[in-house]
Amino acid sequence: MDLYKDEVAFWDGVVLNYIYSNFSALTSPQEYVNVANLADKMVLERRKRDVIEESDVAAN
């Protein structure tokens, strides 16, 4: 599966914001891996959803 640049930038931002707000210098490296894996899972779940364009919503 391809990973698009906008997805990389978005989820990198999500992971970094989470790390900055929840972790410290004492956090184990495994916790960082866990957060990155969670972001990967969120990308996969988002791709399962249909994208509805605003013009489609306005037409209904």
Phi, psi and omega in degrees: 000137178283148173243119185278152184302321180294326177292318179300311182297316181297308184287331172299319178296318178299312181297314181296318178298320179295315181297313181299324184271345187236351186238163179227185179295342181271357181291136181287149178303331180297327178297323177294320177297318179299318180294318179296319177296321177297318177298319177299317179295323179294322177299314181296319179293320180297323181294339179284343184271147176286145175263126180252121178284149179300325179295328177293321181291318182293330182289334181276000000 
